[in-house]
Amino acid sequence: MFHSALIAGLLAATMLGNSPRPESNANRHKTDGTWRLISVEWQGEMWQPAPEVAPHWIIRGNQLTMRPGQSPAENLTVKWDASSTPATVDVVDGDKTTLRGIYQITGQRLILCAGGDGRPTDFVPKPRRDQRRIVLERE
């Protein structure tokens, strides 16, 4: 059930037809790995799953596999650009719709902000713009 909401939040909130930026090879080693969802902030509400049922994201280069507990995995394409300030990420689903967001890696945490009409400019989600702040921790 959360999987559907997360995918809807990540993918359906912003359906843009822009092509994603090329992936930065220098950034690849920083994002690759298995990440556990810590929290999602949306519309002023914070959701924090129990660690034993938290969805996992597996990132390998430009491939993202979302494993939401017992549900089937979702495979997406991700384009990272660490040369921007803040660093940007574009998520592409099978229909080639793109979600534009920003990200930062702080220690063992990957923090993303995405959604709404266009790319966020900071990591504070704007409820009126339907943005989400997602925090993941490296496993």
C-alpha positions as CSV (number, residue, x, y, z in Angstrom):
1,M,0.0,0.0,0.0
2,F,2.8,2.4,0.8
3,H,4.6,1.3,-2.4
4,S,1.7,2.6,-4.5
5,A,1.7,5.9,-2.7
6,L,5.4,6.3,-2.9
7,I,5.5,5.5,-6.7
8,A,2.5,7.7,-7.2
9,G,4.2,10.5,-5.2
10,L,7.5,10.0,-7.0
11,L,6.2,9.4,-10.5
12,A,2.7,10.7,-11.0
13,A,3.0,14.0,-9.1
14,T,5.2,15.4,-11.9
15,M,4.9,14.1,-15.4
16,L,7.3,16.0,-17.5
17,G,8.4,15.1,-21.0
18,N,11.9,16.6,-20.7
19,S,14.9,14.3,-21.3
20,P,17.0,13.5,-18.3
21,R,20.6,14.8,-18.0
22,P,23.5,12.4,-18.6
23,E,24.7,10.5,-15.5
24,S,27.8,11.7,-13.8
25,N,30.4,8.9,-13.6
26,A,32.1,10.7,-10.7
27,N,28.8,10.5,-8.7
28,R,28.1,6.9,-9.5
29,H,30.1,5.4,-6.5
30,K,28.3,7.7,-4.1
31,T,24.8,6.6,-4.9
32,D,25.4,3.0,-5.7
33,G,24.2,0.6,-3.1
34,T,21.2,-0.5,-1.0
35,W,19.3,2.2,0.8
36,R,16.6,1.7,3.4
37,L,13.7,4.3,3.5
38,I,13.9,6.3,6.7
39,S,11.2,8.9,6.2
40,V,8.9,10.6,3.7
41,E,7.7,14.2,4.4
42,W,4.7,15.2,2.3
43,Q,1.9,17.8,2.8
44,G,3.3,18.6,6.3
45,E,3.1,15.0,7.4
46,M,6.0,12.7,8.3
47,W,5.9,9.0,7.6
48,Q,8.6,6.7,9.2
49,P,8.3,3.0,8.5
50,A,9.5,0.4,11.1
51,P,13.0,-0.7,10.1
52,E,11.9,-4.3,9.6
53,V,9.3,-3.4,7.0
54,A,10.9,-0.3,5.4
55,P,11.1,-0.3,1.6
56,H,14.6,-0.6,0.1
57,W,16.0,1.1,-2.9
58,I,18.9,-0.6,-4.8
59,I,20.8,1.7,-7.0
60,R,23.4,0.5,-9.6
61,G,24.5,3.3,-11.9
62,N,21.3,4.6,-13.6
63,Q,19.1,1.7,-12.5
64,L,16.9,2.0,-9.4
65,T,15.0,-1.1,-8.0
66,M,12.4,-0.3,-5.4
67,R,11.7,-3.2,-3.1
68,P,8.6,-2.4,-1.0
69,G,8.4,-5.3,1.4
70,Q,6.3,-8.2,0.0
71,S,5.2,-6.3,-3.2
72,P,6.9,-6.9,-6.5
73,A,9.9,-4.8,-7.2
74,E,9.6,-1.7,-9.4
75,N,12.5,-0.9,-11.8
76,L,13.2,2.6,-12.9
77,T,15.9,4.6,-14.6
78,V,17.7,7.3,-12.7
79,K,19.9,10.1,-14.1
80,W,22.2,11.8,-11.6
81,D,24.0,15.1,-12.1
82,A,26.3,15.9,-9.2
83,S,27.8,18.9,-11.0
84,S,24.6,21.0,-10.4
85,T,24.0,23.0,-7.2
86,P,22.1,21.4,-5.6
87,A,22.8,18.1,-7.3
88,T,19.9,16.9,-9.5
89,V,18.2,13.6,-10.2
90,D,15.6,12.6,-12.8
91,V,13.6,9.5,-12.4
92,V,12.1,7.9,-15.5
93,D,9.5,5.2,-15.4
94,G,8.7,2.7,-18.2
95,D,6.5,5.3,-19.9
96,K,9.4,7.7,-20.1
97,T,7.7,10.2,-17.8
98,T,10.2,12.1,-15.7
99,L,10.2,13.2,-12.1
100,R,12.7,16.0,-11.6
101,G,14.3,16.4,-8.2
102,I,17.3,17.3,-6.2
103,Y,19.5,15.2,-3.9
104,Q,22.4,15.3,-1.4
105,I,24.4,12.6,0.3
106,T,25.2,13.4,3.9
107,G,27.2,10.7,5.6
108,Q,25.3,7.5,5.1
109,R,22.0,9.3,4.1
110,L,20.6,10.1,0.7
111,I,18.1,12.9,0.9
112,L,15.9,13.7,-2.1
113,C,13.2,16.3,-2.7
114,A,11.0,15.9,-5.7
115,G,7.5,16.4,-7.0
116,G,5.3,19.3,-8.0
117,D,5.6,21.5,-11.0
118,G,9.3,21.6,-11.8
119,R,12.5,20.8,-9.9
120,P,12.6,21.9,-6.2
121,T,15.4,24.4,-5.3
122,D,15.9,23.3,-1.7
123,F,15.2,20.4,0.6
124,V,12.1,21.8,2.3
125,P,9.1,20.3,0.7
126,K,6.5,22.9,-0.4
127,P,3.0,21.5,0.3
128,R,1.3,23.8,-2.2
129,R,3.7,22.5,-4.9
130,D,3.1,18.8,-3.9
131,Q,6.7,18.2,-3.1
132,R,8.1,15.3,-1.1
133,R,11.3,15.0,1.0
134,I,12.6,11.4,1.1
135,V,15.4,10.3,3.4
136,L,17.2,7.0,2.8
137,E,20.0,5.4,4.8
138,R,22.8,3.2,3.3
139,E,22.8,-0.4,4.4
